[in-house]
Amino acid sequence: MKKQQVVLIGSGVILLLLLSIFGKTVPSGEPVPRPAATSAATQFDFSVFLQQAKKNLSPAQQAFVNSLEVSVVRGDVKSQQIKVYNQLAQFWKDSASQAEPYAFYTAQASKLENSEKSLNFAAQLFLDNCRGASDEGMRSWMAGEARDLFQRSLQLNPSNDSAKIGLGSSYIFGSPAGDPTQVMQGIQQILEVARRDSTNLYAQLMLGIGGVVSGQLDRAVERLQKVVAHDPSNVEALLTLADAYERKGDKVKAAQWYEASKQLIRNPVIIKEIDEHLKTLK
């Protein structure tokens, strides 16, 4: 389970804390204006987003990106196209610090390469960033990209449990406003793995998060307790367990798990946020 992953489960304090602790897969550089949060029907247009992101580049950077974009269109050999897509991905990651174009171009290269490893890597990039996206349209787009990539990977290796869990997670985190149909679809995907291998902690964690999202709090607590019993340093599980207890109305246990998470966090700002939230539980 990657530590950068971020839980997006509706609780304001948990979302704030996890975003602060783990951040996005790629740190932000100059801020790119995000689409305003509107109705669930609003579609995220990556091409529009990309054009806006390019406006924040220096003239030299814009010229470099444009030259690469022309190269990938003209390239008539798949290996050349993969190389250019990877160059674009690295530019957006290293020089521009923009997660969305980095994930997009990594995905484009992985689709051409069509290897299980590259598809899973690109899918996980989208899933990680999907969980930290505050705009519903962007989150839905990222989740859809992750689903497509995980499905491609599973076509190559149907027995990859991590890809199955990732696919299910993309339904949970990409569901519009916690749509129960999509959440349950994701949970069913992950249950396939958990029923066969109850020791899979990644599956138990994602099912725990899915339980919080869907309101199945008792099951969520049960699964999250399994995770922390075997991995007591999993901050994500600890904070989600605290949130689950808080939603159940058990402030005492919620406070206990918030306190446990504090022992693993070194950022004083985050610890202060937890302390402030703990005051509301008294």
Secondary structure, DSSP 4 states (H G I P E B T S, - for coil): --TT-----S-HHHHHHHHHHH--SS---SPPPPPPP--TTPPP-HHHHHHHHHHTS-HHHHHHHHHHHHHHHH--SHHHHHHHHHHHHHIIIIIS--HHHHHHHHHHHHHHH--HHHHHHHHHHHHHHHTT--SHHHHHHHHHHHHHHHHHHHHH-TT-HHHHHHHHHHHHHHSGGG-HHHHHHHHHHHHHHHHH-TT-HHHHHHHHHHHHHHT-HHHHHHHHHHHHHH-TT-HHHHHHHHHHHHHHT-HHHHHHHHHHHHTT---HHHHHHHHHHHHTT-
